[in-house]
Amino acid sequence: MKTVYIALSADFLHDGHLNIISKARELGEITAGVLTDEAIVKYKKLPLLSFSQRKNLLSNIAGVKSVVAQNSMSYSENLLALKPDYVVHGDDWNSGPQSRVREEVIELLKQWGGELVEVGYAHELSTSSLTDKLRARGATPMSRMKSLKRLLSAKPIVRIMEAHNGLTGLIIENAKVEVGGEVRTFDGMWESSLTDSTSKGKPDTGAVDISSRVATIDQIMEVTTKPMIVDADSGGLTEHFCFTVRTLERQGVSAVIIEDKVGAKRNSLFGDAAGQKQDAPANFADKISQGKKAQISDDFMIIARIESLILKQGHDDAIMRAKAYVEAGADGIMIHSKEKTPDEVVKFCKEFRQTYPHVPLVVVPTSYAQISESQLAEVGVNIVIYANHMLRAAFPAMQNVAKQILTDGRCLEASEHCMSIKEIITLIPETV
């Protein structure tokens, strides 16, 4: 019997997919390639279903003899291994980014006399449009919480942007650019104590209590679907931190980051000049351990933020603390620095990776902004957080418009720096 290869993401199966499968059945035995999460996130959002769920779905379709992983958009690895008589695909890839993949398939099939068969596609339907419609209805706390760990498994580096209200959350949810054929989006949100307090006109000294922080988190989550990491400063008293863990879990937060400092809250960028001190490693390790015992879901993450480099305690102290915190159950390590170069962070990451090759590493390159995401990934970084840029961009823009109106005594000149009223009105949908 002739052999046939098809490739699908299989997050949803609709009429277009069924037409492809039906045609493939007529031609021979079907091997279905399921795109992995790693392949999909390079050109669109993380699928709603996990790879194993999508593989199981296709395995139970009549006529599909076997299911294999397709690890990239390119078919070459699987086609060279299988050498099928036919590849069946919808005719929706004749133009656009996938046209290059189509050309590659045709050239590969020529090597053994294979044939590409294209099926009329249901153009009004697509997995992406169906997924977007479902996401528009919101995300359940559990599905949102799980997504950060899935992203960590699927991507070389996870890109997180700061959000301090529902509007900034929406911007992060929808921001998208295409660079070199790759679609780039933000993978999730960072709810920062600095930007939360600043947006409320209060100092970053812990002046905004946990109830207010929880309300802000809820406002952001109500209009978004992407995973969230929450900045919980030091976590407070250990017994209080355990309750915070439970609260954030219920909301669907994916991870909380706590820093190993004690005493009055001061922003880390002030460094040791603000009289900040680190907690004893054993005390902070115990806080992590108790927090892990308090959580209910295996998907929630507690990440330990190390302030040794900020407080000039040195590289060896940072490494010692990282090991203690991982052994206490920390799901990840955030190494912080306020230096203008990334050198000390890079040194830490390289040494940490020698002992812990798979524990997630988090960085916040606010002061050493010249390093790229690809360079961070090369030294073992898994999550990059752009921790305050939305607020830092908004404040000068609003301040300049206010000054412009005062200067001119009218709003005409300021209007060119503002969205139109119509855009504002239509920015947010009126119904769910």
Stockholm file with secondary structure:
# STOCKHOLM 1.0

chainA/1-432         MKTVYIALSADFLHDGHLNIISKARELGEITAGVLTDEAIVKYKKLPLLSFSQRKNLLSNIAGVKSVVAQNSMSYSENLLALKPDYVVHGDDWNSGPQSRVREEVIELLKQWGGELVEVGYAHELSTSSLTDKLRARGATPMSRMKSLKRLLSAKPIVRIMEAHNGLTGLIIENAKVEVGGEVRTFDGMWESSLTDSTSKGKPDTGAVDISSRVATIDQIMEVTTKPMIVDADSGGLTEHFCFTVRTLERQGVSAVIIEDKVGAKRNSLFGDAAGQKQDAPANFADKISQGKKAQISDDFMIIARIESLILKQGHDDAIMRAKAYVEAGADGIMIHSKEKTPDEVVKFCKEFRQTYPHVPLVVVPTSYAQISESQLAEVGVNIVIYANHMLRAAFPAMQNVAKQILTDGRCLEASEHCMSIKEIITLIPETV
#=GR chainA/1-432 SS CCEEEEEECCSSCCHHHHHHHHHHHHHSEEEEEEECHHHHTTTSCCCSSCHHHHHHHHHTSTTEEEEEEECSSCCHHHHHHHCCSEEEEEGGGSSSTTHHHHHHHHHHHHTTTCEEEEECCCTTCCHHHHHHHHHHTCCCHHHHHHHHHHHHHHCSSEEEEECCSHHHHHHHHHCEEEETTEEEECCEEEECHHHHHHHTTCCTTTCSCHHHHHHHHHHHHHTCCSCEEEECTTCSSHHHHHHHHHHHHHHTCCEEEEESEESSCCCGGGGGGGTCEECCHHHHHHHHHHHHHHCCCTTCEEEEEECTTTTTCCHHHHHHHHHHHHHTTCSEEEECCCCSSSHHHHHHHHHHHHHCSSSCEEECCSSSTTSCHHHHHHTTCCEEEECSHHHHHHHHHHHHHHHHHHHHTSSHHHHTTSCCHHHHHHHSCSCC
#=GC SS_cons         CCEEEEEECCSSCCHHHHHHHHHHHHHSEEEEEEECHHHHTTTSCCCSSCHHHHHHHHHTSTTEEEEEEECSSCCHHHHHHHCCSEEEEEGGGSSSTTHHHHHHHHHHHHTTTCEEEEECCCTTCCHHHHHHHHHHTCCCHHHHHHHHHHHHHHCSSEEEEECCSHHHHHHHHHCEEEETTEEEECCEEEECHHHHHHHTTCCTTTCSCHHHHHHHHHHHHHTCCSCEEEECTTCSSHHHHHHHHHHHHHHTCCEEEEESEESSCCCGGGGGGGTCEECCHHHHHHHHHHHHHHCCCTTCEEEEEECTTTTTCCHHHHHHHHHHHHHTTCSEEEECCCCSSSHHHHHHHHHHHHHCSSSCEEECCSSSTTSCHHHHHHTTCCEEEECSHHHHHHHHHHHHHHHHHHHHTSSHHHHTTSCCHHHHHHHSCSCC
//
